[in-house]
Amino acid sequence: MATENKWVRQPQERKRDYFFNGKSYITTNLMNEIPVDEIMWIISDLKVFIQQEQGIDYLVIYIRSDGRKIFCIDQLSKSMMESGDYTKEQIKEYNYWTMLFAEEY
């Protein structure tokens, strides 16, 4: 299966300091409709991209050839976590990212 050809990461609108390094959540709809190997490919591609860029925008969009979209959305940037505006407990609670279909947003 050519997973890489099914989903294409879209260009970032701006450079930011999100690292998607918190807990990850994947919606039930996405888990039920997308094969695990495709989900794992997207996660792997996302992590490699973050490492290459040393931080990215909070929103990453993947589009399949049929037009279906997946959003990956991070909640806290590195600068937000280091700002002192959040307690350790708040960072632990809010440091997560979500993978969902665009229509679930």
C-alpha positions, 0 to 999 in steps of 0.5 A: 500500500502506498500510504505516502501517496494517499495523504499529503501534508499541506504547507504551513501558513506560518512558522511557530513553536508548536511541537505536538509533544503532549498527549495525543488524541485521535477521534473515534470517527477517524480511528474507525474510518482510517487504517492504522498504518495510514494514521501511523504514517501521518504521525510519523510524517508530522514528527519528522516535519517538526524535527526538521523545522524545529517547531511548526504552526498549531494546525497541520492539514493532511489531504487525501486524493479524494479531498478528505481532510485530517486536522492535527491541532496542538494546544500549547506552544513551547513559548506558552508553556515557558511563559509562566502563565500556566501552572505545572498542573495546567500544562499537564492538563492542556499539553495535548494534540488532537487528530480529527477529520476537518468536519469534526472541528 
